[in-house]
Amino acid sequence: MAARRWRVTLLSEMPPAGLVGVSPVCVLGYNMNRGQEIALRLRTDDLRGFRKYEAVRDTLVHELAHMVHDDHDAAFKALNSELRREVLAAAQGA
């Protein structure tokens, strides 16, 4: 994030309401006002545990791509793919 000069003012947990992929408005995360707040759904739908690390990480990367692109267009998808490659490379180097 520092290399891109991005700042996230608040990183929060979304309330585990609704069922992902079932309920009409139920997402894994959102980015409000390009970093004013990024909220992630950490808990499973049954509230008995947490989502897999990789799913939370991928959702965070997706929301970070919204720092630049609002819509899920080709430019967004390209940036999201670039960010995912960077994160995976950093994880392998750690």
C-alpha positions as CSV (number, residue, x, y, z in Angstrom):
1,M,0.0,0.0,0.0
2,A,2.8,2.4,0.8
3,A,4.2,2.1,-2.8
4,R,0.9,3.1,-4.1
5,R,0.3,5.8,-1.5
6,W,-3.0,4.2,-0.4
7,R,-4.4,4.7,3.1
8,V,-7.2,2.9,4.7
9,T,-8.6,4.9,7.6
10,L,-10.6,2.1,9.1
11,L,-10.4,-1.7,8.6
12,S,-13.4,-3.3,10.2
13,E,-15.3,-6.6,10.4
14,M,-18.7,-6.8,8.7
15,P,-21.6,-8.1,10.8
16,P,-22.2,-11.7,9.8
17,A,-25.8,-11.2,8.6
18,G,-27.3,-13.0,5.6
19,L,-25.9,-15.9,3.6
20,V,-23.1,-15.2,1.1
21,G,-24.3,-16.2,-2.4
22,V,-27.9,-16.7,-1.1
23,S,-29.2,-13.5,0.4
24,P,-29.9,-10.7,-2.1
25,V,-27.4,-8.2,-0.6
26,C,-24.7,-10.2,1.0
27,V,-21.1,-9.7,0.1
28,L,-17.7,-10.6,1.5
29,G,-16.5,-7.0,1.8
30,Y,-16.8,-3.4,0.7
31,N,-14.6,-0.3,0.3
32,M,-16.3,2.9,1.3
33,N,-15.0,6.1,-0.3
34,R,-11.8,4.6,-1.6
35,G,-10.3,3.7,1.7
36,Q,-12.3,5.7,4.3
37,E,-13.4,2.2,5.5
38,I,-12.8,-1.3,4.2
39,A,-15.0,-3.9,5.9
40,L,-14.5,-7.6,5.6
41,R,-16.7,-10.6,6.4
42,L,-14.5,-12.7,8.7
43,R,-16.9,-15.2,10.2
44,T,-18.6,-18.1,8.5
45,D,-22.3,-17.9,7.8
46,D,-23.1,-20.4,10.6
47,L,-21.2,-18.1,13.0
48,R,-19.1,-21.1,14.2
49,G,-15.8,-20.1,12.9
50,F,-13.8,-17.9,10.6
51,R,-13.5,-17.9,6.9
52,K,-10.3,-19.3,5.4
53,Y,-7.3,-17.0,5.5
54,E,-7.0,-17.1,1.7
55,A,-10.6,-16.0,1.2
56,V,-10.2,-13.1,3.6
57,R,-6.9,-12.1,1.9
58,D,-8.4,-12.3,-1.6
59,T,-11.4,-10.2,-0.5
60,L,-9.1,-7.6,1.0
61,V,-7.1,-7.5,-2.2
62,H,-10.3,-7.1,-4.2
63,E,-11.4,-4.2,-2.0
64,L,-8.0,-2.6,-2.4
65,A,-8.4,-2.6,-6.1
66,H,-11.5,-0.4,-5.5
67,M,-9.1,2.3,-4.3
68,V,-8.6,3.0,-8.0
69,H,-11.6,1.5,-9.9
70,D,-15.2,1.6,-8.7
71,D,-16.7,-0.7,-11.3
72,H,-15.7,-4.3,-12.0
73,D,-14.5,-3.5,-15.5
74,A,-11.4,-4.7,-17.3
75,A,-9.2,-2.1,-15.7
76,F,-10.4,-3.2,-12.2
77,K,-9.8,-6.9,-13.1
78,A,-6.3,-6.1,-14.4
79,L,-5.4,-4.2,-11.2
80,N,-6.9,-6.9,-9.0
81,S,-4.8,-9.6,-10.8
82,E,-1.7,-7.5,-10.4
83,L,-2.3,-7.0,-6.7
84,R,-3.0,-10.7,-6.2
85,R,0.3,-11.6,-7.9
86,E,2.2,-9.1,-5.6
87,V,0.6,-10.5,-2.5
88,L,1.3,-14.1,-3.5
89,A,4.9,-13.2,-4.3
90,A,5.4,-11.4,-1.0
91,A,3.9,-14.4,0.8
92,Q,6.3,-16.8,-0.9
93,G,9.3,-14.6,0.0
94,A,8.3,-14.3,3.7
